[in-house]
Amino acid sequence: MKKSEYTQEFKDSTIQLAINSEESTSKIAKDLGMNKQTLYSWISDYRKDHSSSSQGMDKKSIPKETFEEEAKRLRAENKVLKQERDILKKATAYFAKEVL
């Protein structure tokens, strides 16, 4: 089976979603169509990397992104999604012409 490659932006936003969400990590991974162990690994790595700045903090005390950071991240993600949607619309129109 081919190993999937994820962008750093996707990893970062998925980690933040898992940390900030009330949903279980397994459900988030399933909803995103990815292996739950991959997401658990990303979160574990994130916590290791950020443990020096949050020494002595418990699991619920992990710093969450601010509303401004989240808004900026979501705007960037929305821009990419719109571009992908537009490309898919054009591709669909192109292939529909070929079929007819």
Buried (B, 14 or more C-beta within 10 A) or exposed (E): EEEEEEEEEBBBBBBBBBBEEEEEBEEBBBEBEBEBEBBBEBBEEBBEEEEEEEEEEEEEEBEEBEEEEBEEBEEEEEEEEEEEEEEEEEEEEEEEEEEE
